[in-house]
Amino acid sequence: MHLKTFVLAALAFACGSPIYTQAQSMHLSDFSVYLGGNTSGDYGTLQDFQLLAPNSNLLQNDFTGYNNSSGYNSWNSSARISFMLGFDFKKKDDDVSKLSPQLRIGLTYTNGVSLYSNYWNEDRFAYDTLTSSRTGNQTFVDSVNYDSYDMNYHSDNIVLDVSLIFRTNPAARWSFYGGVGVMGGMAINANTIIYHYNNSYIENQNDDQYFERQYSDSSLDEMETVRNDNSFLVSGYIPMGVDFRLGKKRELWKRTHLFFELRPSLNVNNIPEVGTFTQGSVHHGFGIRIT
């Protein structure tokens, strides 16, 4: 989905809502900054990364017999920051105790891992058996070689962020809100990073199941970085939050709010080299709002 298409869809989203009939009363009501994180499921396959990095020397290795742990480690976190303008539809003489609709429009920046995968293999060989002359306890000594490949597809995302929310009494010290939102934009500075780790060590295990590892100097660390094309992404989410007004008397504190917001989201990312991915995520963070 192109950004132009998303913008038109966002405008239709706002204009098609029932409250658009009150557009003559819409006015700028607040400015907010939202800082937080994004936890998403971003499982990628070996084939995905071979498409993202077709000339990689590391990915030409034979992965037969390797374990894939992406199913356990594919939830990753990334940072995000949003700058939002809020537009109220209520007139000044409306009853503020009712649910208050608000249109929020702004820009959001996120960065982090969009796809992740890990392949590893452990070769273990019996090296020696030590028997205590005093107690007769045995200690088994193994020679172990651990080989691991970490694969990450990373990007910086800049998106237009539009949401329609409904607040409980905004004049109260505490208020709650929920609604629906969409985001769309571009993923830039995309790159694929592949890490290769290889370590050999001696592991001792006695009858009491005590392990001791002695690492050798035969370790290997390699990294490859591949630049990828920019891509488009779109996301739908459900904003849910709690808002706290800092003061009751002083004008500055009456206009200043702190809030926490949670956004369960469904994201669609069109990566040119691979195709379209649909992922779930949870955005969460704190913000400050000036009314």
N, C-alpha and C positions, 0 to 999 in steps of 0.2 A: 504494500500500500504506500503510494507516494505521499509526501508531506502535504501537497496541495489538496489531495483527496481527503486527507484527515482534517485539514482546516475547514473544508467545506462541510464535512460531516459534523465537526464540532459546532459550527454555526447552526447547522440544522438541528442539532441536539438541543441547543439553547432556544432557538427560535420556535421549535416545534412543541416546546413545553407549554402547559396551560398558563404558566405565569407570564408568558411573553405578552399577553394582553395587557399587563401592567407596565410595559416597557417605558411608558411616559413617566413613571414614578421611579425608575431605576436610577440609583445614584451611588457614587463611590463611597464606601463605608469604612474600609480598613485596608491596611497593608500588613502582610505577615511574612516572616522568614521561618522556614521549617528545616531543621537539621536532623538527620537520622541515618538509618541503615536499611539495607534491603537483603533479606534472606531468601534465596531462590534455589529451586531444584534445577540443576544444569548438567544433567548427565549427557555425555558425548561418547561415541563409540570410536574404536581404533580407525574404522573406515572414515568417519567424519574428519579426524585429524589428518589422515593421509590425503584427503581432499583439500584441507586447509593448508597443508605443508607438503605439496607433492614432490618437492626436491629435497626433503629432509633425509639426511644420512641415517639419523637415529631410528626413524620409523621404517627403514628398510630391513631392520633386523628381524629375525624370526621370533615371533611371540608365541609359538606353539608351547603349551604347557604352562603359560603364565596365568596368574590369577588376576581377575579384574575386580577391583574393590570400589568402583565408582558408585555402585548401588548404596554404599554406606557413607561415602565421603562427598556426595554430589550436592550437598547443601552448603552454599558459600555465601559470605556476607560482603556487601559493598557499601560505600558511603554515598550519601545523597544530600542535596541542598535544593530548596525550592524558594522562589520569590513569587508571592501571590498578591493580586489585588482582589478585594471583595466588593461586590456590587449588590446592594440590598434592593428589593422590589417594594418594600413597604413604604407607605407615606408616613410623614412625621406624626400624624395623628392616629395611626393604626394602633391597635392593641398589642403592645409588646409582649404580653404574656402568652400569646399564641405562638405556634411554630412559625419561625421566620425563615423564608426561603432566601438563599444567597447564591449568587453566581460567582465562582472564583476562577480567575484566569491568571496564568503566570507561566514561568519557565522553570524547568527542573533539570538538574544535572546529576547524573549518576556515573560511577565508574566501578569496574570490577570484572569478575570472571563470568562469562556467559555460558561457556561450555567447559567441562572438566572431565578428565578420565585418568585412571591410574592402573598400570599393569606392573605386577611384581612376581618374582620367582625366588624361591629359597632352595638351594641345594645343600644337603646335610650328609656328611660322611663320618662314620665312626673313626675316630683318630686314635684313641687310647682308652684303657681302663686302669684306674689307679685303685689299689687296695691298701687300706690302712693296716699297718703291722700291729697296731695297738688295739683297735676296735673291730677290725675286719670289714668296716664299711667300705663300700665301693663308690668311686666317683667316675662317671662316664665322661669322656672328653670327645667332643665332636668338632669337626672342622666345618664351618658354615660359610657359604657365599650367598649374599643377598643382593639381588639385582632389581632395580625399580625404575620405572618411567612415569613421570608426571607430565600431563598435557593440559594446557590452559589456553582458552581463547578469550582474550581480554579486549574491552573497548571502553571509550568514553561516550556517554549518551547525553544528548541535548534534546529535550522534548518540550512541546507545547502541552500545558497541563490545564484542563478545563473540568470543573466539577460543579454540580448542583447539590447544595447541602441544605438541611433544615435544622435550625437551632431551637432548643427550648428557650425560655425567657432570656434574651440577651442582656437585659438590664440587671439580672441577678448576679450575685457574686460567683456562683457556680452555674455552668450551663453545659448541656450535652448536645451533640449533633451527629448526624449521619446523612448519607446521601449516595450519589453515584458519580463516577468520574471517568474520563478518558484521557489518555496521553498518547502523543504520537510525535515522531521526529526521526533523528538520524543517530546512528552509532558511528563514531569517527575514531581515528587513531587505533583502528583494529589491528591486533597482532596475535599470532600464535606462538606460545613459548613452550618448548619441550625440554624437560630436565631428565638427565640420566644419572642415577646413583648406583655405584657398585662398591660393596664393602665385604671384606673377608675377615672372619674372626674365629677365635677358639672359644667354645662354650663348655663350661664344666657343669655337670648335674650330679648331685649325690643322692643317696637314698631318701633324704628328707625333702626332695624336690627343690633344693636350693640351686639357683642358677648364678653363674658368674661368667661374664664375657670379657675376653681380652682381645681388643681390636688390634689388628696389624696395620702396617703402613700401606697395604695394598688397596687403597681406596681410589675410586675414580668418580669424578664429577664432570659432567658435560652439559652444555646448554646450547640450544638453537633458538633463534628468534626469526619469525617470518612475518612480513608486513602483509596485511589483508585489505581487501576492498571495503569501502564504507557500505553500510547497510541501513535499511529502514526498519523501524519497529513501531508497534502500537500496543497499547495496554488498556484494559478496562479494570476498574477497581471500585471498591466500596469503602469510602472514608468513614471512620467512626472515631469520635474524639470527645475529650472532656476539656473544658475551658475554665480558667480561673482568673477573675479580675483582681488585680493586685491591691487596689484601694477603694475606699468608699467616699472619702472626703476630698483629698487633694486631686485637682483636675488631671494632673499628669498620670497619677496612679490609677485613677478611674478609667483612663483611656488605654491603659497598658494591661495586656492579658498574657498569661502563659498557658500553653495548651499541649496536650499529648494526643497524637493521632496514630491510628492503626489502619493499614490499608491492605486487606487481602486482595490480590490482583491476579489477573490472567494476562500473560504477555505473549505476543506473537512477534518473532524476530525473523526477518528474511535475510539470511546470510548468503551472499551471491555464490560462494564456492560450494556450499553444501545444500542449501534449500531453506525451507521454512520450519521453524521450531516453535512449539507452543509449550510454555512453562508456567507453572504456578509460583507465586512469590508472596511474601509478606513484608510490606514496608512499615516501618515504625520509627517514631522519633518525637522530639520536643520542638516547640517553636515559640516565637513571641509575636504578638499581634497588637498593632496600634490602631485604635478606632478614631 
